[in-house]
Amino acid sequence: MSHIVTVQDAVTAFAPWMEPTDAELDAIELEMPAILADVELVDAEIAALEHNPVELDARRVRRARRRVLAARVALLNRTAPTSMEGDAA
């Protein structure tokens, strides 16, 4: 005879103790410019796919890619240690 039981994880999946920590929220806030740049790139690519791409679409995608790269570089510069021992300068 098999017993019917509830799945505890599914019932308590949104329990208050499972909220993101302050550190996780700070990390998300730090990465938000890069996240928004990625969203802008996807939007530009979708707009280019909705019709026959023209030069303006290509420029929008290129600009969005540059913004993504700039946001990622800025993020790396903010999170990277200031001095790295053993690196050749």
Secondary structure as GFF3:
##gff-version 3
##sequence-region A 1 89
A	DSSP	alpha_helix	8	11	.	.	.	ID=ss1
A	DSSP	three_ten_helix	16	18	.	.	.	ID=ss2
A	DSSP	alpha_helix	22	49	.	.	.	ID=ss3
A	DSSP	alpha_helix	55	79	.	.	.	ID=ss4
###
